[in-house]
């Protein structure tokens, strides 16, 4: 296993590849989405995600950690796998859930960069991590809220025989997407 600067370079390389998948997902899903709310969520976050990607790539270049041919081939293979996975996800709901998972992966990486930057005294790494973690946290909070709304809508729009859904139950969400249910689990 790498140590020192080599370890840092490898982790930045991994973050660049992983986050690029997230950016590509958002761009593709904005075009594919049938749900206007989902399209809007993607459109609002694409500029932030692209900014994070540029910052990661800039830091990668500063460290001299440019990806080699093997990493680029791996990145392309991951992109093909992502495209195949998306083809199987025929609904906005499933694509959105996939985006949440990918965003959380990036958020965890950014949190690690922030805390490692603090511990090591690497201000650039800390700042990169702080900004990325904060924005990804905002994304998955909004995305989770939308996924919950879509879940309820998809159930209500279909056959609900045997589900014992109260006919007087509201949608369960207010105009901001916040749950209005007082039931605790």
C-alpha beads as a LAMMPS data file, in Angstrom:
LAMMPS data file: protein, C-alpha beads

185 atoms
184 bonds

1 atom types
1 bond types

-500.0 500.0 xlo xhi
-500.0 500.0 ylo yhi
-500.0 500.0 zlo zhi

Masses

1 110.0

Atoms # bond

1 1 1 0.000 0.000 0.000
2 1 1 1.185 3.486 -0.840
3 1 1 2.272 5.877 1.892
4 1 1 2.924 9.607 2.112
5 1 1 2.459 11.688 -1.034
6 1 1 1.886 8.555 -3.118
7 1 1 -1.065 7.618 -0.900
8 1 1 -2.516 11.129 -1.143
9 1 1 -2.140 11.106 -4.932
10 1 1 -3.876 7.735 -5.244
11 1 1 -6.791 8.875 -3.083
12 1 1 -7.198 12.081 -5.084
13 1 1 -7.113 10.017 -8.298
14 1 1 -9.832 7.742 -6.920
15 1 1 -11.930 10.728 -5.857
16 1 1 -11.601 12.293 -9.327
17 1 1 -12.860 9.122 -11.018
18 1 1 -15.681 8.499 -8.540
19 1 1 -16.888 12.094 -8.565
20 1 1 -16.772 12.242 -12.373
21 1 1 -19.292 9.393 -12.385
22 1 1 -21.569 11.472 -10.149
23 1 1 -21.256 14.510 -12.442
24 1 1 -22.024 12.410 -15.514
25 1 1 -25.026 10.866 -13.759
26 1 1 -26.467 14.298 -12.979
27 1 1 -25.976 15.535 -16.548
28 1 1 -27.539 12.388 -18.019
29 1 1 -30.390 12.284 -15.520
30 1 1 -31.283 15.924 -16.080
31 1 1 -31.852 15.022 -19.745
32 1 1 -33.645 11.720 -19.002
33 1 1 -35.867 12.772 -16.113
34 1 1 -39.586 12.804 -16.678
35 1 1 -40.246 14.340 -13.262
36 1 1 -39.717 18.121 -13.380
37 1 1 -38.646 18.184 -9.725
38 1 1 -35.896 15.675 -10.394
39 1 1 -34.792 17.531 -13.528
40 1 1 -34.662 20.734 -11.491
41 1 1 -32.640 19.096 -8.694
42 1 1 -30.084 17.834 -11.209
43 1 1 -29.929 21.208 -12.979
44 1 1 -29.397 23.085 -9.697
45 1 1 -26.590 20.837 -8.553
46 1 1 -24.722 20.291 -11.850
47 1 1 -22.769 23.590 -11.605
48 1 1 -21.701 22.799 -8.025
49 1 1 -20.718 19.255 -8.950
50 1 1 -18.743 20.470 -11.958
51 1 1 -17.007 23.016 -9.728
52 1 1 -16.077 20.250 -7.270
53 1 1 -14.768 18.174 -10.151
54 1 1 -12.587 21.043 -11.388
55 1 1 -11.237 21.583 -7.854
56 1 1 -10.418 17.879 -7.521
57 1 1 -8.710 17.836 -10.918
58 1 1 -6.785 21.054 -10.123
59 1 1 -5.559 19.559 -6.850
60 1 1 -4.704 16.350 -8.676
61 1 1 -2.571 18.366 -11.114
62 1 1 -0.926 20.345 -8.271
63 1 1 0.135 17.068 -6.685
64 1 1 1.382 15.733 -10.008
65 1 1 -1.094 12.893 -9.711
66 1 1 -2.523 12.900 -13.223
67 1 1 -4.220 9.655 -14.061
68 1 1 -2.314 7.362 -16.360
69 1 1 -3.664 5.370 -19.268
70 1 1 -4.679 2.482 -17.014
71 1 1 -6.705 4.809 -14.759
72 1 1 -8.400 6.391 -17.780
73 1 1 -9.313 2.952 -19.133
74 1 1 -10.704 2.033 -15.708
75 1 1 -12.658 5.299 -15.635
76 1 1 -14.137 4.526 -19.074
77 1 1 -15.046 1.004 -17.924
78 1 1 -16.793 2.462 -14.877
79 1 1 -18.664 4.825 -17.195
80 1 1 -19.834 1.928 -19.375
81 1 1 -20.935 0.026 -16.254
82 1 1 -22.810 3.137 -15.094
83 1 1 -24.560 3.417 -18.475
84 1 1 -25.595 -0.239 -18.328
85 1 1 -26.856 0.170 -14.766
86 1 1 -28.842 3.257 -15.795
87 1 1 -30.408 1.350 -18.684
88 1 1 -31.835 -1.073 -16.138
89 1 1 -33.139 1.805 -14.011
90 1 1 -36.162 2.744 -16.005
91 1 1 -37.701 5.116 -13.496
92 1 1 -36.755 8.498 -12.176
93 1 1 -37.126 7.071 -8.682
94 1 1 -34.463 4.393 -9.195
95 1 1 -32.093 6.819 -10.931
96 1 1 -32.572 9.275 -8.046
97 1 1 -31.798 6.590 -5.466
98 1 1 -28.633 5.762 -7.400
99 1 1 -27.661 9.442 -7.386
100 1 1 -28.136 9.565 -3.623
101 1 1 -25.798 6.601 -3.167
102 1 1 -23.148 8.106 -5.450
103 1 1 -23.460 11.504 -3.762
104 1 1 -23.004 9.919 -0.334
105 1 1 -19.833 8.211 -1.534
106 1 1 -18.482 11.585 -2.624
107 1 1 -19.645 13.231 0.582
108 1 1 -17.790 10.635 2.665
109 1 1 -14.637 11.161 0.613
110 1 1 -14.882 14.928 1.036
111 1 1 -15.400 14.529 4.810
112 1 1 -12.253 12.419 4.968
113 1 1 -10.336 15.060 2.988
114 1 1 -11.598 17.806 5.312
115 1 1 -10.622 15.992 8.509
116 1 1 -7.316 14.726 7.107
117 1 1 -6.502 18.223 5.898
118 1 1 -7.127 19.550 9.404
119 1 1 -5.059 16.847 11.079
120 1 1 -2.178 17.174 8.612
121 1 1 -2.281 20.953 8.297
122 1 1 -2.957 20.771 4.531
123 1 1 -5.258 23.774 4.124
124 1 1 -6.045 23.087 0.449
125 1 1 -7.193 19.528 1.212
126 1 1 -9.264 20.749 4.161
127 1 1 -10.964 23.480 2.102
128 1 1 -11.654 21.119 -0.784
129 1 1 -13.176 18.605 1.612
130 1 1 -15.223 21.195 3.483
131 1 1 -16.833 22.658 0.366
132 1 1 -17.547 19.289 -1.235
133 1 1 -18.955 17.763 1.953
134 1 1 -21.272 20.704 2.580
135 1 1 -22.665 20.782 -0.973
136 1 1 -23.106 17.004 -1.175
137 1 1 -24.903 17.074 2.166
138 1 1 -27.296 19.674 0.708
139 1 1 -27.810 17.546 -2.415
140 1 1 -28.616 14.311 -0.639
141 1 1 -30.918 16.103 1.828
142 1 1 -32.971 17.475 -1.090
143 1 1 -32.680 14.233 -3.044
144 1 1 -33.848 12.144 -0.070
145 1 1 -36.835 14.434 0.403
146 1 1 -37.744 14.069 -3.270
147 1 1 -37.260 10.272 -3.151
148 1 1 -39.641 10.099 -0.185
149 1 1 -42.234 12.173 -2.040
150 1 1 -41.899 10.052 -5.168
151 1 1 -42.173 6.848 -3.137
152 1 1 -45.478 7.963 -1.624
153 1 1 -46.770 9.143 -5.005
154 1 1 -45.807 5.911 -6.788
155 1 1 -47.636 3.840 -4.170
156 1 1 -50.729 6.070 -4.190
157 1 1 -50.929 6.118 -8.001
158 1 1 -51.155 2.336 -8.254
159 1 1 -53.406 -0.392 -6.914
160 1 1 -53.441 0.026 -3.134
161 1 1 -55.831 -2.831 -2.425
162 1 1 -54.917 -4.459 0.874
163 1 1 -52.604 -1.676 2.000
164 1 1 -55.124 -0.170 4.430
165 1 1 -54.220 3.354 3.368
166 1 1 -56.451 5.872 5.060
167 1 1 -58.549 7.684 2.436
168 1 1 -58.234 10.892 4.461
169 1 1 -54.437 10.702 4.726
170 1 1 -52.681 13.665 3.197
171 1 1 -49.685 13.340 0.924
172 1 1 -47.531 13.410 4.050
173 1 1 -45.370 16.305 2.802
174 1 1 -45.762 20.075 2.894
175 1 1 -44.860 22.442 0.046
176 1 1 -41.154 22.307 0.979
177 1 1 -41.132 18.512 0.912
178 1 1 -40.920 18.168 4.687
179 1 1 -42.786 15.232 6.155
180 1 1 -45.972 16.277 7.935
181 1 1 -46.419 12.922 9.590
182 1 1 -46.214 12.856 13.360
183 1 1 -45.807 9.110 13.466
184 1 1 -42.481 7.966 14.807
185 1 1 -40.881 4.651 14.092

Bonds

1 1 1 2
2 1 2 3
3 1 3 4
4 1 4 5
5 1 5 6
6 1 6 7
7 1 7 8
8 1 8 9
9 1 9 10
10 1 10 11
11 1 11 12
12 1 12 13
13 1 13 14
14 1 14 15
15 1 15 16
16 1 16 17
17 1 17 18
18 1 18 19
19 1 19 20
20 1 20 21
21 1 21 22
22 1 22 23
23 1 23 24
24 1 24 25
25 1 25 26
26 1 26 27
27 1 27 28
28 1 28 29
29 1 29 30
30 1 30 31
31 1 31 32
32 1 32 33
33 1 33 34
34 1 34 35
35 1 35 36
36 1 36 37
37 1 37 38
38 1 38 39
39 1 39 40
40 1 40 41
41 1 41 42
42 1 42 43
43 1 43 44
44 1 44 45
45 1 45 46
46 1 46 47
47 1 47 48
48 1 48 49
49 1 49 50
50 1 50 51
51 1 51 52
52 1 52 53
53 1 53 54
54 1 54 55
55 1 55 56
56 1 56 57
57 1 57 58
58 1 58 59
59 1 59 60
60 1 60 61
61 1 61 62
62 1 62 63
63 1 63 64
64 1 64 65
65 1 65 66
66 1 66 67
67 1 67 68
68 1 68 69
69 1 69 70
70 1 70 71
71 1 71 72
72 1 72 73
73 1 73 74
74 1 74 75
75 1 75 76
76 1 76 77
77 1 77 78
78 1 78 79
79 1 79 80
80 1 80 81
81 1 81 82
82 1 82 83
83 1 83 84
84 1 84 85
85 1 85 86
86 1 86 87
87 1 87 88
88 1 88 89
89 1 89 90
90 1 90 91
91 1 91 92
92 1 92 93
93 1 93 94
94 1 94 95
95 1 95 96
96 1 96 97
97 1 97 98
98 1 98 99
99 1 99 100
100 1 100 101
101 1 101 102
102 1 102 103
103 1 103 104
104 1 104 105
105 1 105 106
106 1 106 107
107 1 107 108
108 1 108 109
109 1 109 110
110 1 110 111
111 1 111 112
112 1 112 113
113 1 113 114
114 1 114 115
115 1 115 116
116 1 116 117
117 1 117 118
118 1 118 119
119 1 119 120
120 1 120 121
121 1 121 122
122 1 122 123
123 1 123 124
124 1 124 125
125 1 125 126
126 1 126 127
127 1 127 128
128 1 128 129
129 1 129 130
130 1 130 131
131 1 131 132
132 1 132 133
133 1 133 134
134 1 134 135
135 1 135 136
136 1 136 137
137 1 137 138
138 1 138 139
139 1 139 140
140 1 140 141
141 1 141 142
142 1 142 143
143 1 143 144
144 1 144 145
145 1 145 146
146 1 146 147
147 1 147 148
148 1 148 149
149 1 149 150
150 1 150 151
151 1 151 152
152 1 152 153
153 1 153 154
154 1 154 155
155 1 155 156
156 1 156 157
157 1 157 158
158 1 158 159
159 1 159 160
160 1 160 161
161 1 161 162
162 1 162 163
163 1 163 164
164 1 164 165
165 1 165 166
166 1 166 167
167 1 167 168
168 1 168 169
169 1 169 170
170 1 170 171
171 1 171 172
172 1 172 173
173 1 173 174
174 1 174 175
175 1 175 176
176 1 176 177
177 1 177 178
178 1 178 179
179 1 179 180
180 1 180 181
181 1 181 182
182 1 182 183
183 1 183 184
184 1 184 185
